[in-house]
Amino acid sequence: MDFINPVKDFIIENFLFGEAGDLTTDTSFLEGGIVDSTGILELVAFREENYRITVEDDELVPENFNSISDVSRFLKTKLVHE
């Protein structure tokens, strides 16, 4: 399953006001100022609601939330194990 496009669309719509600009799949959300701590919680809620997964506290690390690629990789891994 491809998670890149749904995640990218969510980020563009909710954090970039509909404008992708220079966003790539590897753009750092944190370094680029795209997503702050509240935004991370929105991203967690998006993943839990849309993919019916539970994000555990120990999974709330930048490696799982810092870019479109990271989010996609996390979703693939999580869905295989659930």
Number of C-alpha atoms within 10 A of each C-alpha: 7 10 15 15 12 13 20 20 15 16 24 17 13 15 17 15 9 12 11 14 8 6 18 12 15 11 16 19 20 16 11 12 9 18 22 14 9 9 16 18 13 16 19 19 16 15 19 14 11 10 12 12 16 15 15 8 7 6 12 13 10 14 13 16 22 20 26 26 21 18 23 23 17 19 21 13 11 14 13 8 7 8
